[in-house]
Structures are given as structure tokens and as C-alpha cells.
């Protein structure tokens, strides 16, 4: 890990522990401890099944894309790759490009043809950002219905949507342009563009031209990617239920989506501190006690980040 990454991770840790300190002292510390002791364990098992659903939904994106290209690849072999993909996305903040690069290289290592890998990458990128735009729009609609839209939310959503449109647009531009040496130097050095160029260089030009987008497949894969958000939302809702907090899942959805956007825009590895602060702040906005909001968020992160950390690390080491 580079020196700059260590500094960013340290800043995230400081923010994370500052948030925990503030929440546990703003609310009664005894109340915070009591929440941990009163957790309904049955909801934790529900959360495990919901998180398994996220990996299956993500694996279905690649499974359907591979099938559309005539490549038979067992779904059960793709599910572990989904664990590695989600781990890579969180460990290396790159707007989702790092995870896509991992899948591309993993499939190439399994002797999947280059043109098929390119097709998987394209549908992954477009459906990934398509799902984010759909989720952001849905989150803003829920907040608008609840009369809780703030200026910072519109700014964050606008910046993110701009990025979500720029990256797929850059992909199409690069795909049409072809050779990397025809690009200006400043474009080649962009952090989101450089990994894409590295992937492009691994696929012969004759194979690259075979990759085409299919509207119906794009819609299907976008639905699968959106399902990941829904499963994560249900997981956060389940954590609130486990803590005895009765809240509509509709209001949990924008909390999860905006926290995810803030974490992705943050340069801090794992979105550490930024995700937690955004999620807790939004849950409190919906009149959930701060200590309950913090506990539910930490439990969610345990399922979505820390629990799959070791399996994700093992999978990435095996496939890179």
C-alpha cells in the first residue's frame, strides 16, 4: 500500500473512532452497551441470507452475460468471484473500476476468450452505474416525498451522477477510439481511465470489436445490480429490527444509498468513517436514536465489509 493510502486510511480511522466516541457519549454509553446485549439473534441469520443474496445477484450479472456469449460457466464458480469483487471495490476506492478489473483478470485466467471478457466488463460497468443512478433517483424521490431533501444531498447526488455518466461515456469513447497511443497524455493519466486502458491493452483489436451492447441484456443486468442495493438495504433494516427499532424499510433505502455514494466519492480506503458518518446522520434524520443508528450501521458494516474481508482477500490472491 502506498504511503498516501496509509495516510488516507489513518484519516478514515480517526473519523471512524471520532464518530463512535461522539455517538456513545451523546447517547448514554450504558444504553449503547444494553443495545448490544439485547440484539435479537434471529435477525442476524436473516442478514446472512440477505448478504448471500447480494453475491448471487452480482454473480448473475456475469452468468447471464457469459451465457449470452455462448460461454458456459457455472454460477457456483462465479459466487466466490462476487465476494472478491465486492472486497476489491471496497479495499481499493476507484469508482468500481478495481472490482471490474479483478473480474476481467479472473475470467482471463480461467481461459475465457478476450472478446467475452470484454463483453462482461462492458455490461458490468454499464449495469453497475445504471443501478447506482436508479438507486440515487429512488433515494431522492423518497426524501422528496418525506420533505427531507437538503442541499448537500443534491450536491452529492449530482456529483455522483456526473461521475456515473462520465465513466461509461469514457468507456464508449475509448472503445470507439481504439488505440491508446491516440489519446492525449492527460487522459491516459486519469485515475479512472488508466485501469480501463490497461484492460483494453490485453484484448486484441480483432476481438475487441466483437463486444456489443444488447439493450435487453443491459436492462436485465441492471436489475441484478440494483438488487444488490435492495439486499443491502434489507440488511440494514434487519439490523434495526434486531435492535428493536421499528422503522419502514422505505426510509432505510436512501440512508444506505447516500452513505454508499459518499463512501465511493471518498478517497479513504474501505470508505472507513465516511460511510458510517453519512449513514448514521441520515438515520438520525429519520428520528432514530443516535446510539441505535450507530449500532445498526456497525452491524451492517460487519456483514458487508468485515465478514467477507478474509474470504475476499483469499479469492483475490488466488485469481490475480
C-alpha positions in Angstrom: 0.0 0.0 0.0 1.4 3.4 -0.9 2.3 6.0 1.7 -0.6 8.2 0.6 -3.0 5.3 1.1 -1.8 4.8 4.7 -2.4 8.5 5.4 -6.0 8.2 3.9 -6.7 5.0 5.9 -5.4 6.7 9.1 -7.7 9.7 8.4 -10.6 7.3 8.0 -9.8 5.5 11.3 -9.7 8.8 13.1 -13.1 9.8 11.6 -14.5 6.4 12.5 -13.4 6.4 16.1 -14.5 10.0 16.5 -17.9 9.1 15.3 -18.1 6.1 17.7 -16.9 8.3 20.6 -19.4 11.1 19.8 -22.3 8.6 19.4 -21.6 6.7 22.6 -21.2 9.9 24.6 -24.1 11.8 23.1 -26.3 8.9 23.9 -25.8 7.1 27.2 -22.9 4.6 27.0 -24.9 2.2 29.1 -27.7 2.4 26.5 -25.2 1.6 23.8 -24.0 -1.5 25.7 -27.5 -2.5 26.5 -28.4 -2.5 22.8 -25.6 -4.9 22.1 -26.9 -7.3 24.8 -30.5 -7.1 23.6 -29.9 -8.0 20.0 -32.4 -10.4 18.5 -30.0 -13.0 17.1 -32.7 -14.4 14.6 -32.3 -11.2 12.6 -28.6 -11.8 12.3 -29.3 -15.1 10.5 -31.7 -13.2 8.2 -28.9 -10.7 7.4 -26.6 -13.6 6.5 -29.1 -14.9 3.9 -29.6 -11.4 2.6 -25.9 -10.9 2.1 -25.6 -14.2 0.3 -28.3 -12.8 -2.0 -26.0 -9.9 -2.9 -23.3 -12.2 -4.1 -25.7 -14.4 -6.1 -27.3 -11.3 -7.7 -23.9 -9.9 -8.7 -22.8 -13.3 -10.0 -25.9 -13.4 -12.1 -24.7 -10.3 -14.0 -21.7 -12.2 -15.3 -23.5 -15.5 -15.6 -26.1 -14.1 -18.0 -23.5 -12.1 -19.9 -21.4 -15.2 -20.4 -24.4 -17.2 -21.4 -25.3 -14.6 -24.0 -21.9 -15.0 -25.5 -22.3 -18.8 -25.6 -19.8 -19.5 -22.8 -21.0 -22.0 -20.1 -19.6 -21.0 -16.7 -21.2 -22.5 -13.6 -22.9 -20.0 -11.3 -21.5 -21.5 -8.2 -18.0 -20.7 -9.5 -19.0 -17.1 -10.0 -20.3 -16.5 -6.5 -16.8 -16.6 -4.9 -15.7 -14.1 -7.5 -18.5 -11.8 -6.3 -17.0 -11.9 -2.8 -13.7 -11.0 -4.3 -15.2 -8.3 -6.5 -17.0 -6.6 -3.5 -13.9 -6.8 -1.4 -11.8 -5.2 -4.2 -14.2 -2.4 -4.7 -14.2 -1.5 -1.0 -10.5 -2.0 -0.4 -9.3 0.0 -3.5 -11.5 3.1 -4.0 -11.7 3.6 -7.8 -15.3 4.1 -8.6 -15.9 0.4 -9.2 -13.1 0.0 -11.7 -10.8 -2.0 -9.5 -13.5 -4.7 -9.0 -14.3 -4.8 -12.7 -10.6 -5.2 -13.4 -10.4 -8.1 -10.9 -13.3 -9.9 -12.7 -11.7 -9.3 -16.1 -8.4 -10.8 -15.0 -10.1 -13.7 -13.1 -12.0 -14.8 -16.2 -9.0 -14.4 -18.4 -7.1 -16.7 -16.0 -9.9 -19.3 -16.5 -9.3 -19.2 -20.3 -12.4 -17.2 -21.1 -11.9 -15.6 -24.6 -10.8 -12.0 -24.6 -13.9 -10.8 -26.5 -16.2 -12.4 -24.0 -14.2 -10.9 -21.1 -14.6 -7.5 -22.8 -18.3 -8.1 -23.0 -18.6 -9.0 -19.4 -16.6 -5.9 -18.5 -18.8 -3.6 -20.6 -22.1 -5.0 -19.2 -20.7 -4.9 -15.6 -19.6 -1.2 -16.0 -22.9 0.0 -17.6 -25.2 -2.0 -15.3 -23.2 -1.0 -12.2 -23.6 2.7 -12.8 -27.1 2.3 -14.2 -28.1 0.7 -10.9 -26.4 3.5 -9.0 -28.3 6.2 -11.0 -31.6 4.3 -10.5 -30.9 4.0 -6.8 -29.9 7.6 -6.4 -33.0 8.7 -8.2 -35.2 6.5 -6.0 -33.4 7.8 -2.8 -34.0 11.4 -3.8 -37.7 10.6 -4.6 -38.2 9.1 -1.1 -36.5 12.1 0.6 -38.6 14.5 -1.6 -41.8 12.6 -0.6 -40.7 12.9 3.1 -39.8 16.6 2.7 -36.2 15.9 3.9 -34.1 16.8 0.9 -31.1 19.0 1.9 -28.7 21.0 -0.3 -25.8 18.7 0.4 -27.8 15.7 -0.7 -28.5 17.2 -4.1 -24.8 18.2 -4.4 -23.6 14.7 -3.6 -26.1 13.1 -5.9 -25.3 15.5 -8.7 -21.5 14.8 -8.4 -22.0 11.1 -8.3 -24.4 11.0 -11.2 -21.9 13.1 -13.2 -19.2 10.5 -12.5 -21.6 7.7 -13.1 -22.3 9.1 -16.6 -18.7 10.1 -17.3 -17.1 6.6 -16.7 -19.5 4.6 -19.0 -19.1 7.5 -21.5 -15.4 7.3 -21.3 -15.6 3.5 -21.9 -17.6 4.0 -25.1 -15.2 6.7 -26.2 -12.2 4.5 -25.6 -13.9 1.6 -27.3 -14.7 3.6 -30.4 -11.2 5.3 -30.5 -9.3 2.1 -30.2 -5.6 2.6 -29.9 -4.2 4.0 -26.6 -1.4 6.0 -28.3 -4.0 8.2 -30.0 -5.2 9.6 -26.6 -3.8 12.8 -25.1 -1.3 12.1 -22.2 -3.6 13.9 -19.6 -6.4 11.5 -20.4 -4.2 8.4 -20.1 -3.1 9.5 -16.6 -6.6 10.0 -15.2 -7.1 7.6 -12.3 -10.4 6.2 -13.6 -9.2 5.9 -17.2 -5.8 4.3 -16.7 -7.1 0.9 -15.4 -9.5 0.7 -18.4 -6.7 1.3 -20.8 -4.7 -1.5 -19.1 -7.6 -3.9 -19.6 -8.0 -2.8 -23.2 -4.4 -3.5 -24.0 -4.9 -7.2 -23.0 -7.5 -7.8 -25.7 -6.6 -7.9 -29.4 -8.3 -5.3 -31.6 -9.9 -8.0 -33.6 -11.6 -9.5 -30.5 -12.4 -6.1 -29.0 -14.7 -5.2 -31.9 -16.9 -8.3 -31.3 -18.2 -6.8 -28.0 -21.6 -5.2 -28.5 -24.2 -3.9 -26.0 -27.6 -5.6 -26.1 -30.4 -3.4 -24.6 -32.4 -6.3 -23.1 -29.4 -7.8 -21.5 -28.4 -4.4 -20.2 -31.8 -4.0 -18.5 -31.6 -7.5 -17.0 -28.1 -7.0 -15.6 -29.0 -3.5 -14.3 -31.9 -5.2 -12.4 -29.4 -7.6 -10.8 -27.1 -4.8 -9.8 -30.0 -2.9 -8.3 -31.0 -6.0 -6.4 -27.6 -5.7 -4.5 -28.7 -2.3 -3.2 -32.1 -3.7 -2.1 -30.4 -6.6 -0.3 -28.1 -4.3 1.5 -31.0 -2.0 2.4 -32.9 -5.0 3.8 -29.8 -6.0 5.8 -29.6 -2.5 7.4 -33.3 -2.7 8.1 -32.9 -6.2 9.6 -30.2 -4.7 11.9 -32.6 -2.0 13.1 -35.2 -4.7 13.7 -32.7 -6.7 15.7 -32.2 -3.7 17.9 -35.9 -3.3 18.5 -36.2 -0.2 16.2 -39.4 -0.3 14.2 -38.8 1.7 11.0 -40.1 1.5 7.5 -37.7 -0.1 5.0 -38.6 2.7 2.6 -36.8 5.2 4.8 -33.8 3.0 5.2 -33.2 2.9 1.5 -32.0 6.5 1.0 -29.7 6.1 4.1 -28.0 3.2 2.5 -27.7 4.7 -1.0 -26.4 8.1 0.1 -23.9 6.5 2.5 -22.7 4.3 -0.3 -22.3 7.3 -2.7 -20.4 9.3 0.0 -18.1 6.3 0.6 -17.4 5.9 -3.1 -16.6 9.6 -3.6 -14.3 9.5 -0.6 -10.6 8.7 -1.3 -10.4 6.8 2.0 -9.9 3.0 1.6 -13.0 1.0 2.6 -14.9 4.2 2.9 -14.0 3.9 6.5 -15.6 6.6 8.6 -17.3 8.3 5.7 -19.9 5.6 5.2 -20.6 5.3 8.9 -21.0 9.1 9.4 -23.3 9.5 6.4 -25.5 6.5 7.3 -25.8 7.4 11.0 -26.6 11.0 10.2 -29.4 10.1 7.8 -30.8 7.5 10.2 -30.9 10.1 12.9 -32.6 12.5 10.5 -35.4 9.9 10.4 -35.7 10.2 14.2 -33.7 7.0 15.1 -31.7 7.4 18.3 -28.0 8.0 17.5 -26.8 5.1 19.5 -29.2 2.8 17.7 -28.3 4.2 14.4 -24.6 3.7 15.1 -25.0 0.1 16.3 -27.1 -0.8 13.3 -24.6 0.8 10.9 -21.7 -1.0 12.6 -23.5 -4.3 12.4 -24.2 -3.7 8.7 -20.6 -3.0 8.0 -19.7 -6.1 9.8 -21.8 -8.1 7.3 -20.9 -6.2 4.2 -17.3 -5.4 4.8 -15.5 -7.1 7.7 -17.1 -10.6 7.5 -16.3 -11.1 3.8 -12.8 -9.5 4.2 -10.8 -12.7 4.7 -12.7 -14.8 2.0 -12.4 -11.8 -0.4 -8.7 -11.5 0.2 -8.2 -15.2 -0.3 -10.2 -15.2 -3.6 -8.4 -12.2 -5.0 -5.0 -13.7 -4.1 -6.0 -16.9 -5.9 -7.3 -15.2 -9.0 -4.8 -12.4 -9.5 
